[in-house]
Amino acid sequence: MLKWAILFLLIALIAGVFGFFGIVSAAVGIAKILFVVFLILFIVSLFFNKRSSH
């Protein structure tokens, strides 16, 4: 349990450093783009999976 607490502390510290330096806005933009790309890929894979099963 202590390992998890230390891991989350390190993640929080890294996120805090990024937040103070303004990298958050760039990360949000990248996350939005990746979300749309993976959503499109997911829908396409569902479509082709249905077509190939028939």
N, C-alpha and C positions, 0 to 999 in steps of 0.2 A: 504494500500500500504506500509505503514511503517513496518507492521508486516512481509511482504514478504522480505523487504530489510534487516531487522534484521535476519530473518531466513537464507537468503543467506549469510549474513556476518558470521554467526556462522558456516555454512557448509564450507565456504571458510577457516575460521580459523582452523577448525578441519582437513580439507584436507591439509592445510599448515603444521600443526604439524606432521601429518603422513608422509608427503613428506620429512620433515627434518630428520626424524628418520629412513628412509629407509624401511618403511612398505609398500611403494608403490609397490615395486617389488613383494612382497608376495601377495598383493591384486590383481595385474595384473595376476599373475599365477592362483589364485583362480577364477578370473573373466573369464579367458580363459577356464578353466575346466567347470565352470558352464554354459558358453555359449554353449559349445559342448554338454553337457548333456541335456540342455533344447532344443537345436536344434534337437537332436535325438528323444527326447520325443515328440516334435511337429510333426515331420515327421511320427513317429509311430502312433500318435493319428489321424493324417489325413488319414493314410492308413486304420486303423481299422474303422474309421468313414465312409469311402467310402464303405468298405466291409459290414458293418452292415446295411447300408441304402438300399442295393439291396436285 
